[in-house]
């Protein structure tokens, strides 16, 4: 990418005269202002990255260097540069998303999703820029590219982008933590009736992982709507984060929900006053979280249990109540009919007498 930009450059001319003592002194100063065209193209901008393909472990720091050079004007009142790093996950198309950058004023900023991370972007030499991540995560694995942009100042003192160049891809590999989770969920009692409290348990098993690993768990449901079709996306009912903070979602029946950790690796979901709208397919989804030396937490593994069906049965008394009502109604109608017939016949006989 390239364009031709025009810079306003001022040149001055001074007239000198001799005074009585023979010394020169300026008597008149005149200035002329005109524009000189400056051609800036991507071919004048070179970006080299290093130190090559990186392989790091989770929690380890790593640095990437970017050298920006070329036959361009030095940074100053008429030219400026910005340098940033982009990352694309392995196999993802395109350059990816922004990790960090330095703008034309030398002010650093982090890309979306990196605001809470310990990441630095700085200029360590006249043409060298360094990106440093204090603690690598598995999600940091991917292809990194350095993006350099050149700006020139046009009329009105505004900077215009004149050229931009991306570096070759630089692969970064982050080893997995080796955390394996398994989850098993079940409904206490197996059968639950309307108006009762349904208790769902989730037992979590963990293999591998560093010390200090913490667990979080969430409960999800897929329920049938009025059309009888299962909703395509599961809905969060409730959960508990790795720090013990509970999160409540949407319950199909709209009643009260409670989530709690009943053991080191056991969680419980309770649906109070169960109703017919709470019928659905539920599952639990635990996740493992690890803290690094920079005090940041990241998800190191996840799992999903098998689905369990919650069907609120009608109570036996409620089942008998409907036939009882029907029978009572039929008996009343029959009794009234017989009574009216007998009364009518009795009144006719009285009239004949």
DAGIUR-V425320 format. One line per field, one symbol per residue. ss: DSSP state (2 for helix, 1 for strand, 0 for the rest). phi: phi as a letter, one per 30 degrees, with the letter a starting at -180 (. if undefined). burial: # if it has 24 or more other ideal C-beta (glycine too) atoms within 12 Angstrom, else .. A space follows every 50 residues. Layout:
ss=???
phi=???
burial=???
This chain:
ss=01111111111111111100000111111111111111111222011111 00011100000111111110000000001111111111000000001111 11000001110000000011111110011111100002220111111111 11102220111111110001111100000111111110000110000111 11111110000001111111110100000100001111110000011100 00000011111110011111100002220111111111111000001111 11000001110110022222222222222222222222222222222222 220
phi=.aaccccdbcbcbcccbcdddicdbdcabbbbbbccdbcbbdddcbbbca cjecbbcdiddbbbcbccbkdbddeadcbabbbbccbbeeiddidjcdca acddcicdacdejcdcccbbbbccaebcbbcbcdbdbedddlccbcccbc bbccdiicdbdcabbcdddbdbcbdddicccbbbcacdiibbcdidcdcc cbcccbbijddidbcbbbcbbbbddddicdddcdcdclabddciddbccc cedicdbbbaccaebbbbcbcdhdbddddlccacbdbcbbccddiccbdc aaabdddbccbddddedddddddddddddddddddddddddddddddddd ddd
burial=....#.#..............................#.#.#.######. ...#.#############.#.##.#..###########......###### ##.#...#.#...#..#.###.#...######################## ###.....#########.######.##.#.#######....###.##### ####.#..#...###########..........#######.#...#.... ###.#.###.#...#######..##..###############...##### #####.######...................................... ...
